Amino acid sequence: MTTMRRVDGLMGKLVGLALLGGSVGWAAQQPVWPPDPPLREVHVETRVEEYTRRLRTLYRTAESLAELGDFEEALRYYDEALQLQRRHRDRRGMSLTLVAIGDTYLFRMGKPEQSLDAYARALELKREIKDRKGEPEVLHQVAYAYYVMGRMEEAERLYHQVLELSRKAKNRRAEGNALNGLGNCRLARGQAQEALALYEQALLVRKKAKDERGVANTTYNMGRAYMALGQTERAIEYFTKALALRRELLDVRAEAETLFDLARASAQVRRLDEAVRHFQEAAQLARRTRRPRLEVMALYAAGTIELGRERAEAAIALLRQALERARGNPDFRRELRLVLTSLGSAYSLAGWYGEATRTYGEGVRAAYADGDRFLLAELLFGLGQVQAAQASYRHALACYFQAQRLLSEANSPLAQAIERHVRGLRERLGEERFAEIAAEARAHLVGLLRELTGVELW
């Protein structure tokens, strides 16, 4: 229903302003018709109705496809709408469609670089038709794209432009966008207190503008600022408010990210049941809205909480789901390594040593291929523990020794944990037996590791 209202509202702008309005658009390019004969008026009205109907169909189809996650097909329908508007010389409508295309790249597909071209063309049209209220709104989208790309100086410069233009045009919605965007930039720079002050200004402006979506977004951002300030209870308060607002708006994508951050905050204050529940809810919504990375990380986070509580079966169930989503996606290699590490630990906790060995082995191969030395050391440490639990001491020590070699800091928590396990084996086996097995492990280290992991060169 929200999508349809959004489309119908946009259609009013596209057709009412461009076809029937004053100095721009298709109607302005045509000769002034004489009052008679009335048949010509009927023909014009028919053409307007046909144009309106076709454009509405294209927009509704594009929006529906985007909601379903078929972004490429949605872009195709937006492009068809753009060509139709170009034929009718509807420059205002074209500017709105180009913004919709940019938004699809930026917000739906996570491709800010590709959004910039569409926004630049939209901005050019806004300036051609002297749309003073619309210009800052497009500039805001460009600024947000730069923010997502990590180009903070450019983002802040544009947000200041948006703020100035929006105040001149008395466009409160754009003013709220600019203040919120500046807050995001300050938060990204680690200036949480300054960010919070900007968010508070943005919230007041957005409430005055009756910008419900903007109010929800700024409320969520205030939760992020409180998290950065270490005020977790306040963060939970704002995330909870934002969640309710986003649910009212039926903004499922935003609801998923709010649940994820609410879960993180709940975990920090040791409300672990709530944290696991919120992570699982976030994963479900992320899957519905085609956000696989968020889904994987939510399942992984829930699984690690259960692992920390020594609930092996619950952890395994969650981490297996995360592994299934992460496998085969070349963009998720880091996530894959993290999931394999925790899943190996969960199998080990459950006493499923064969599964643990296979899982750690897969993780070792992935970390080795990606050159992730620290995680490789952590995986070898876990694999060593599994071997020690099965009294395969040569393999265990080979894993421990190689993990120690990979760690540059001898006093790191992981290095100290490995040293404790080596010392524990020495005490269990006795000095003489330990020295004998340790010598064999060092002499045959490469072969022992190859046997366990399938990695040829060490």
N, C-alpha and C positions, 0 to 999 in steps of 0.2 A: 504493500500500500504506500509506504514511504517513497519507494522508487517511482511509482506512478505519479504521485503528487509532485515529485521533483521534476519529472519529465513534463507534466502538464504546465507547471510554472515556467519552465524553460521555454516551452512552445509558445507561451504567451509573449515572451520577449522576442523569440525568433520571428514570429509571424506578425504580431501586432505592431511592433516597432519598425520592422524592416519593410514589410509589404505595404502597410497602410499608413506609415508615419510620414514625417515631414521631409527632411533634406537628404536622407540617405536611403539606400536599399533599392529594390527592384522598382517599386512604384515611382520613386523620384526620377528614375531614368526614362520614364515613358512620357509621351506627349499628353497634354491635358485634354481629356475627352470632352466633347460638347455634351450638354445634357440630353440631347436626342440623337439617335433613337435609343430607347431604353434597352434594346436587344444587346447593344455593346456593353452596357453596365452589367447585364446578366453574364456575358462572356467573361468579363473581368472578375466578377464575383466567383464564377465557376473555377477560373484558373487559380484564384486565391485559395478556395476551398480544397482543390486538388493538391496544391502545393502544401497546404497545412496538413492535410490528411497523410500525404506521403512522408513528410518530414517527421510527423508524430510517430508513424509506424517505424521508421528507421531508428529514431531515438529510443523508443521503447524496446525494440529488438536489441539494440546495442547495450542498453542498460541491463536487460535480462541476461544476455550472454556474459556480460562482465560479472554479474552476481553469481553466475554458475561457474566462473573461472575460465571461460573460453575467451581469453583476452584478445587473441589474434583475430578471431571472427568478429568480436565487438568492434575492433579498430576498423575492420573492413566496412561495417555498416556506418560507422562515423564518417569514414572517407566518402562513402556514397552520399551521405547527407551533405558533406562539404561540397561535392561536385554539383549536387542539385542547387545548393545555395549560390554557388559561383555562376551557374547558368542564369539564375534569377537576379544576379548582381546584389545579393543580400549580404552586404559586408558585415553588418552587425551580427547577423546569424552565423556567418563564417567565423567571426571572432569567438563566439560562444562555443562553436563546434571544435575549433582548434584548442580551446581550453579543455574541453572534455577529452580530447585526444591526449593532450599533455598530462591530464590527471590520470588517465588510464595507465600511461607509462610510469608515472611517478608513484601513485598510491597503490595501484593494483599490481603492477608488474615489477615494481622496485627497480626501475631503470631511469634514474634521474637524468642521465646524459641525453637519452633519447627524447625526454620531455621538453628539453630546452628549445629545440627547433620549433615545435608546435607553439610554445609560449611566445617565442620571438615573433612569429608570424601573427599571432593573436594581438600582441602588443602594438605591432605596426598598424593593424587595422583599427584598433581602438583609437590610436592617435590620428589616423586619417579621418575618422568620423567624429573626432573630438568628443569621445565618450570619457569625460573627466571622472565620472564615478567608477567606470569599469577599468580604467587604466591601473589604478593602484591594486585592484584585485588580481590582475594578471602579474604585476610586478611582485606581489606577494608569493605567487606560485613559483616564480623564478627564484626568488630568495630562498624559499623552502627547498627547492631542488639543490641549490648550492649548499644549504645546511646539511642535507642528507649526504652530499658528496664530501662533507668535511671541509668545505671551503668557507670558513667562518667569516673571514674579513669581507669577502664579497657578499655573503649573506647579510651581514650586519649593515653594510653600506646600502644595500637595496631596501632592507627593512626601514632604515631611517628615511629613505626616499618615499616609501609607502606611507610612513607616518605623516610626513609633511604634506603629501598630495591628498591623503584621506582627510586630514583636518581642513585643508583648503576647500575640498569638495563636500565637507560635512558628511562624510561616509563613515559612520560609526563602526559598521561591520569591518571595513578595511582597517580602520584604526585599531580595533581589537585584535585583528590578525597580526598587525605589525608589532604591537606590544607583546603579544604572545610569542611571536617569532624571535624578537630580541631576547626574551626570557630564555627561549631554547638555546640560543647562541651562548648566553652567559653561563647557563648550566653546563653546556658542553665544554666550556673553558674552565670549569671547576669553581665558578663564582656563584655558588648556590644562593647565598643571601641576596645578592643583586638580582638574580633570576626570580626569586620569590617576590621581591618588590615589584618587578615588572609584571609578573603573573597576577598580582593583586590588582594592579591598574587595569590589566586586560580584562579581568573578571568583571569589574565594575562597568567598563565600556560595553562589554558583550551583553551584560544583563540589560543595560539601557537600550541596546540595539535589538533586544529580544532574539539574539542569535543563540538558539538552544544548543546547536551542535558546538558552537564556539565555547559556550559556558561549560559544556561537558569536557571538551578538550583541555581547557585551562584548568579546570578542577583536577583532572588527571595529572597535568604537568605540575601542579602544586604538590601533589603526592610525591612525584619524582624529586622535587626540590627538597621536601622534608626528609626523604630517604637519604639524599646526599648530605644533609645536615646531621644525620644520625638520629633524627627524631622519628623513630619508626612508628610509634603509636599514632602520631599526627599523620604520618604517611598513610597508614591503614584507614584512618578516618576519611581522608580525601579520596583514596582509591575506592572506598566503599560508596561514597557519594557519586563519584564519576561512573561507577558501574551501574548504579540505579538510573542515572541520566542516560547513559548509552543504551541501556535496555529499553527505556521509554522510546528512544529514537530508532529502535530496531537496527542499530549500527553493530552488526555482528562482528565485523573485523576489529573494530575498536574495543568491543566487549572482550574479545579474546586476549588482546594485549593488556587490558586492565586486569583481567583475572590472573594473568601471568605475573604481573608486578605485585598484585595483592597477595599472591601465593609466596613470592619472594619475601615480602615484608612479614607475612605470617610465620614463615620459617625462621626469620631472624629473631622473633620473640618467642620461639619454641612452641608455637601453636601448630604442631606438626600435622594433626589430623586435618585441620582447616587448609593447611598448605597443600597437602596431597590432593585434597578434594578440588581445590581451585586450579592446581596444575592439570588435573585430569579434565576439568571443564574447559580450560584453555585449549588443551590438545584437541578435544572434540570440536570446538568452534573453529580452531585453526584448520582442521581437516575439511570442515564444511566450506570454508572460504578459500581453500587452496593456498594455505600458507605453510608449506611443509617444514621449513626451518623452525618456525615457532612451535609446530606440533612436535617435532623431534626433541627440541630443547625442553618443552613442558613435560613430555614423557620421561626424558632423562632425569630431570630435576626431581620428579615424583619418585622415580626408581631409586635415586641416590638417597633420598630421605628414608625410604623403607629399608635400604641397605644399612644405613646408619643406625636404624632401630633394630637391626638383625632380624628383619622379617624377610627371609630369603625368598620364599615363594612369591610374595607380593612384589618384591623387587625384580625378580626374574620375569614375571608377567609384564610389568611395565617396560623394562629394558628390552625385552624381546620385541615389543611393539615399536620402540624407538629404533631398534636395529633394522627392522623390516622397512621402516620409512627412510632410513638414512642410506641403506645399501643401494648401490647402483647409481647414486647421484654424485657426479664429479664435484659439485659445489659443496658437498657436505663431508669432505674428507676429515676435517678437524672434528666435527660432530661424531663421525663414525668411530674415530680413535677413542674419544671420550666414552662413548657408549660401550664399546668392546672392553675397555678397562674395567668399568663398573660391573658389566655383566659377568666378566670372568670372576670378579670378586664375589658376586652373588652366587654363582655356581659353586665356588670354593666353600662359601659359608654353608651351603646346603649339602656339602659332601659329594657333589656331582663332579668328581675330579676329571673324568674323561671330557665332559662338556667344558669344564674350566680350562683344561689344557688346549682344546681346540679353539676356544674363544680367545684366550690370551695369544695363541699362535697367530690367529688372524690379525689381532691388534698389533702384534710385533711386526708383521709383514707390512701393514699399513703405515705404522710409524717409521719404520726403516725406509720405506719408499719415499716418504715425505720429509725425511731428515729431521724428525722431531725427537731430538736426543733425550729430553727430559721425560717425555711420555714413554719413550722406548725403555728407559731405565725403570720407570714405574711398572710397565708391563712385565719386564723381565723379573722384577722383584716379586710380583704376584705369581708369575709362573714358577719361580723358585719355591715359593711357599707351598704351592700345590705339589711340587715334586717332593719336598721335604715331608709333607703330610703322608705321602705314599712310600716313604723311606728310600726314595731314589736320590741319594745324597750327592752323587757325582753330578747329576743333572741340576740339582738345586744349587750347588756351589758354583757351577758354570754360569748359571743365571745371575747369582749374586755378584760374582767377580766381574762379569761384563757390565752389569748395572753400575758398579762402583767406578769402572773406567769411564763411563759415559757422563758421570756427574762431575761438573767442574768445581762445585763447592762441597768440600769435605764435611762441613758443619751444617749442611742443609738438613731439614727434618727427614727427608727421604734417605739421605746418606746415613744418618744416625740410625734410622729404622733398619736399614740393611745390615749395618754393623752389629746391631743387637741380635739379629737373626743368625748371623755368622757366629757370633759368640755363643748363642744358644746351642747351635750344632756342635761347637767345640766341646761344650760342657756335656752334652748328651753322648757324644761318641768317645770322649776321652782324647787326650792330647795326641797320643800315638796314632790311633785310628783316624782321627781328624786330619792329621798331617799327611797320612797316606792317601786319603780320598781327595784332599785338597790338591795334592801334587798331580793326581790323575786328572782331576777336573781342569787344571791349568794346562796340562800337556795335551789334552784332547778337547779343549774348550770349543773350537770351531765345529768339530764333528758333533759334539753333544748338543750344541745350540741348533745346528742344522737339523738334527734328528727331531728336535722338539718343535721348531718353528718353520722349517723349510727355507730359511734364509741361508744362502750359500757363503757369502763373504762377511767376515766380521773384522 
